[in-house]
């Protein structure tokens, strides 16, 4: 293709990837001017005009309107500015479509009505401030008159959903479900009832105090994670690394009550950890038999949805807590080995 050669409209259309009628339209509107008219009255286009036609075609395929393209070609904006603006428009459209998809998926899954469709759309379209207000109203209601230690509800309230600027469809679906739940008076009552039952017994009240909650969520959490990492790495519970980590964990735990970490205390804590699986099983059986609100359907559901929204959801395939291994690490003396370790006795 020569820089000085002129091409008829058919060639210009073929080279630019446009139809002849489109080239003629852009010429008639003055968007891309033809260079000359030959002796037969046919329009002729040079290489610059064909390049402009190719640019117009590309921008139109991207959805850019003719007014923006004209501003670009007339020098009123740069290609970078035009493409940046258009990218912002496309990203807004993408977020809108993603939100609509999340709403449609929930409506299809739940078989909801047209009235519910309007509510779902409203929930997914909330601003950050509106989401904060919904969550605050939920915890204000749940915490009203709840007989728990000071600061306990505030710590629960601190775990709140933060929808990212560009959420995934799964995060949007989780937010819609959570927003629908926390606005439901029945769900609020169930969460309040669960928290009340869980901390009603005198022996359970210390678990909701600020020092204990701080240990569970702040001080003790990284220490326990260090132990779990050692377990995942296949280390022995009696290895030097594990023993050093478990002592730090136990010292932090016993500091809550001012109890020195003696060998007897270590053995009691170890026995307690060995009994945890049976205790959890009994609690689950009692909850199922009583029909009272349970964690997974109340506060646990809130926590799970918030974790999904915030992108911190635990891996469902993660190994369960190795209570027996932790108990062996906590023991002041080496745990029994061989058949006796599992209660078997050789003749």
LINTANOR-V118144 format. One line per field, one symbol per residue. phi: phi as a letter, one per 20 degrees, with the letter a starting at -180 (. if undefined). psi: psi as a letter, one per 20 degrees, with the letter a starting at -180 (. if undefined). burial: 1 if it has 16 or more other ideal C-beta (glycine too) atoms within 10 Angstrom, else 0. A space follows every 50 residues. Layout:
phi: ???
psi: ???
burial: ???
//
This chain:
phi: .efdfdcffffffffendefffffffffenfceffbcffenefcceffff fffffffffffenfeffffffffenfbdffffffffffffffffffffff fffffffffemfeffffffgffffefegffffffffffffffefmfecgg nfffffffecfcfffcfffffffffgffffffeegffgffffffffffcf fgfefgfefgffffffedffgffffffffffffnfffdffffffffffff ffffffdmefeegffgffffffffeggfffffffffffffmfgdgfecff fgfffffffemdffffeffffegfffffffgfdgffdmgffdnecff
psi: oqhiqqprhgghgghijrqghgggghghijgoqqhrpahjjqqqpahghh ghhggggghhhijprhghgggghijirrhggghgghgggghghghghggh gggggggghilrrhghghgghggijqrgghgghggghghgggiojpnrqp ighhhhhhoqpnprhmqrhhhgghgggghhgiiohggghggggghghhjh qhihhhhjqggghhgghfghghghhgghhhghijqqijqggghgghghgh ghghhhjkpqnrhggghghghghhigghghggggghghhhjqprghidhh gggggghggikjpqphjqqrpmggggghhhphrpqqrbhhhjjqpq.
burial: 00000110100110110100011101100011010000000011111011 01111110100001000110011000100001000100000000000110 01100110000000000011001101000010011001100110010110 01100100111010001000111111111111000011011101101110 00000001100110100001001101110110001010000100110011 00110000001000110011001100000000000010000011100110 11001101110010000000111111111110001000000000000
//
